[in-house]
Every structure is written in C-alpha cells, then in structure tokens.
Amino acid sequence: MKSTLKLVLAVFAMAITFNGTSQEKYGGLALYTVRDDMAKDAKATLKAVADAGYKYIEAAGYENGKFYGMTPKEFKEELKKLGLTPISTHQGSVTLDNADTQIADVKAAGFQYFVIPVPPMGLFKYDAAAKTMGMTGGIENLANILDKLGEKCSKAGLKLLYHNHNFEFTKDKDGNVPYDYLLEHCNPKYVNFQMDLYWVTKADVDPVAYFKKYPGRFKIWHVKDMDDQGRFAPVGNGHIDFTRILANKKLSGMKYYMVEQDKTYNMTPLEAIVVSHKGLKKFGFK
C-alpha cells in the first residue's frame, strides 16, 4: 500500500513541478484536506503538499502524544526538511485535564496557534441522519472553557483560536447567537478566532460584517469555495467572493490563511489542493 502511494505521489510531484507550480511558495494547507493520504503515508503526503507550492501547514492528526505517528520533534524536523512551517493545529481531543500535556506537545512541534475545532469535552453533537451539527452544555459554559484553555496556552507562549462551523450562527434557546456570544464574552487576551469562510457563507452570514463588528479577532482563515450545489469546492471553482473578503484582511486581523476542503468531488484531495493553490493566486492571496 505505502509503496503504491509513494509511486503515485512521485508522479504527482513530477507533474506539478513540470507545470511550474512548485516554483512559487505561498499560503497554507489544512492537512485535514488530505487526512486519508496522511494516514497512509504522512511523509510522502507532506512532500506532495510542499511540491504543490504551499508554504505552511495546519495539522489535524494528533493522537497519543504524536502528530501523524511522529513525535512532536520528529514532526517538526520533517516539516523543516520539506520547507514547510507549522503554524496551527486542531486539537479536538483537548480537555481541561490533558491540556497541559497537549500544549507542551504543540509547543514542541513548533506551532504558534492551538485551535479548538469544535466545542470540546463532549459538547459537540452531530446528527448523522439529519447531517446537522450542534452543541450541548450552553454557550456560557463553552466560553468559560475556552477562556481557561486560552489562559493556559498564553502562559506557554501559544495563541488559542476557536474554529466555527455554521451551527454557531443559529440562535440558542435564550436568543443568543453563539458566535457573537463567544466574541463578546471570551477574553480577547486569551481567545481569538479561526474563521472558516465556507461555513460562515453556509450560515448565510457575511464575513466582512463580522470583521467590521469585531475587528482584529480573526487571526487565521479557512479558505474553501462553495459550488452551486452548496458543496465544498476548490478555491476558484465556486462562488464565494474572496476578492471582497481579502480586501478586508487587515480589518479582520488575519495573519495566516489555510486552504481546506472537507470533501472533494470528481477529483482526489491531492488534485484539489493543486487546483486551490492556483485559485489563491487568482484572488490575490500571497
């Protein structure tokens, strides 16, 4: 299996090098996009990411003290060898009890941002039949947890971000919009945000309106497009107005952006990341 994948990735790397894509490095990739390939052969997949022209990465594969089967030190060294910079990592399994250990591992791997991808500690709910997401425990409880985790991260020299989907924009039983509540009640010294532009659009909300209302709070963006069926699409293959959003980069506080595509259609994830990287340039991402 691994030898076959390596051969495929080698051909893939040769193809994009021939097309000149690998000559210009810019932008980041959320490795969640290529999670299946990472599970089969992490090192070969990381090389394909670098060959596709990406400059930095966001991890989403931490388990038992390792990133994709590598110790934090090994993972950091592998990225350095490939010219990739670790920026952020999704730590969905974090709790108040294991936070210190996870923070130490994230720090050792060279990351700057500790990202909470969904409400942690069993608060996130997914209805497989209805294909809907939600949470339990109340938004005040979540805000308190994020503040505590954020303070721990800050003491270790890391920055905590919360990543949204679309359910955070639906009013709860008390009439609160959870995303707004978090922005207004979490301490900005300890908690800021990774805005997923697709999910904000899916919620029928304007990202720029949030930049204006809460300037400087959105340190990383997830950049993925939406096709005419409302599905995930490579950057440039959908209808999200990234030009308008990017024009408000400074207002938002964005420091980094990560291409992410939760699911691909009519192409493999490794093909999709090449299409998205070319699409970034179309909109002026650097």
N, C-alpha and C positions, 0 to 999 in steps of 0.2 A: 504493500500500500504506500509506504513512505517513498520507496524508490520511484514508483509511478508518478506520485505527486511531484517529486523533485524534477523529474523529466518534463512534466507539464509546465512547472514554474520556470524551468530553464528556457524552454521555448517561448514562454510568455515574456520573460525578461529580454530575450533577444529581439522579440518583435517590437516591444516598446522602445528599446534602445535604437533600433533601426529607424523608428518613426521620430526620433529626436526628443521624445517625452522626457527621458531621464536626464537631459542636459540642464533642465531648469527646475530647481528645487523650491517649492513653496507650499504652504498650507499643511494642515494636519489631517490625520485619518483616525477615526474612532475604530479601534480594532474589532469592535462588536460586529462591524460590517462583514469581516472575514473570519468570524468566530469558528466556523466549521473547518476552514483551512488551517487556522491556528491550532485547532485540536489535533489535526492530523500531522502537521509538521510546522511548528511555530517558527523555527529559524528560517526555513525556506520561504515561508509566507512573509515574514518580516523583510526579507531581501526583495521580494516582489513588490512590497509596499514602497520600499526605498527606490527601486527601479522605476516605479510608476511616477516618481517625482515628488513624493511627499517629504516634508522636512521634519515633522514631529508627529507624535502619536498620543493617543489616549487608550489606556488599557481597559479591559473589561474581562479579565480572566485570572482573578486572584483566588487561590484556594489552598488551604493548609500551609499558609506562610510562603507560598510561591506564586510567581506570575507565569502562567502558561508552563508550569512544570519546572521553572528555573528559580533559583533563589533570587532575592532582590539584587544581590551583587552580580550574579550571572546575567540577569535580565538587563541590568544597566550596561554591563560590558558588551553584550550582544548588540544592543541598540547603538552604542558608541562605535562599534566596529562597522556598522552599516550606515553611519552618518545620520541616524535618527535621534531626536531628542525627546525624552519622556516629559510630558507636560502635565497630564491629568490622568486619573484612574477612577473608574467606577467601583465603589466598594459597597455593593449591595448587601453584603453579609455583616456589616458592622453593627455592633450593639454597644451599649454603654459599658459592658463588661469586657469586651475584646478590643475596644477602641484603641487603647494604648499600644497593644501589640500590632494592630493593623497600621496605625500611624507610624510606628517605628519602621515597619517593612516598607511602607510607601515612601518614607523619607530616605531609606537606604537605597531604594531603586532610583532615586533621583527626581521624583515627581515634585511638582510645585502645588498642584491642586488635588484635594481629596474630595471626590464628587459623590454625593448621595443620589443614586439614580431613580429611586422610588422611596416612598415612606418606609423607613427601615423597621426592624424588630417585629416583623409580622403584621405591620399596619397596612401594607399594600394588599389589595384584593383584586383578583382577576376572575371574571366570569367567562369561562371558556365557551359556554353555549351562546351567550349573547355577545361575546368578544368585546366586553367592556371592562374598563379599569376603574378602580376607586380606592377608598381607604376607610379605615375604621379608627376609632380612638380619639377623634376630634382634632381639629386644626390647631387648637391651643397646645395640646399635648405634643403634636409634631413640632411646633415652633420651639417649645422648651427643649425637646430632644436635640434639635438642630443647633440651638444656642450652646448647649453643653458640649456637643461634639465639636462645634466650631471653636470653642474656647480651648479645648484640648489640642486641636490642630494648630491654633495660633501659637500656643506655648511651644510647640515643636517646630515652628517655622513653616508650617503649611497653611494653605488657604482652603476653607471649605466652601463648596458650591452645592446648591440643590438644583437638580435637573427636572424639568417639567415634562408631563405628557399633556393630554387635553382635559383630563378629568379635574385638574386643579382650577379650571376656569368655570366650573359649574357650581352654583351657589349651594351651600350646605343647608341643613335644616334651620340654622339660625340666620340665614340670609347672607352669610359671608362668602365671598369669592376666595377660596383657599389660597390662590397665588397672591392675591392682593394682601391677604392677612399676613402671610409669611413676609412679604416685602415690608409691611408696615410694623410688624411686631418683632421680627428677628433682629438682633443687634448687628448692624452693618459692619461692625468691627470684626465680627466672627463669622457671619453668614452672608454670602452673596449667591449669585445665580448663574447657572449654565442654561441659556435659553435655547430650546430646541425649536427652530423656526418652522419646521414641518408641523409639529404638534400644536404650536400656537395658531398656525393657519387653520389646522384641522378643527380647532375650537372656535373658528370664525372670529378671531381676535387679531387686532393689528399690532405687530411687534413694535412699530415706531411709536404708537400711542403709549406703550409701556416705557419705552426709552425716555419719552418726554415726561411722563408722570413720575418715574423712578430713575432719574439719570445716574449713570455710573455703576449700576448694580449688576450688570450682565457681563461678566468677565470672559466667558467663553460662549461661543455659539455652536450649535449643531446645525450643519448646513446639509439639507437634503431637499430635493424637489418633490412636487406633487403632480401626478399626471391627471388627465381629465376624468379618470375614474376615482380620484381621491387616494390613489395608491402611492407608495414610495417610488421615487424616480431618481435617476442620476441627476446631478446638478446640470441645469441647462436643458433637460428633457421634460420639463414641466412648466407650470405657470406661476410659480412664486416670483414676485418682483424683487429679486436680490439686489438689483441696482439701487432701488429706492432704500432698501434696508441698509445696504452698505454705505450709502451716503450719510447715514446717521450712526456710523461706527463709534465716533468719539463720544457722542451723546450717550450711547449705551454703556460705555466703559469697556467695550470688548478689547481684550488683549490677544486672544487666540481664537481660531475657528477650526472646527473638526468636521470633515465630511463624514456623514454616517448614512447608511441605508439599511434599515432593519431587515428588509427582504427585497430580493431582486426578481425581476420578471424578464424572461426572454434573453437573459444573459447571466453569466456567473458573477458572483461578488467580485472576483479578481478582474473581470472585464469591466464591471460597473465602476470600480474605483478609478480606472484609467479614463473612462468617459467623464466622470465627475471632475477629475483633475483638469481636464481640458475645459470643462464648463466653467470652472472657477475663474479662469483667465478671461473668459468672455464677459464676465460681470465686473472684472476689475479687482478680484481678490489677489492679494500678493502674499 
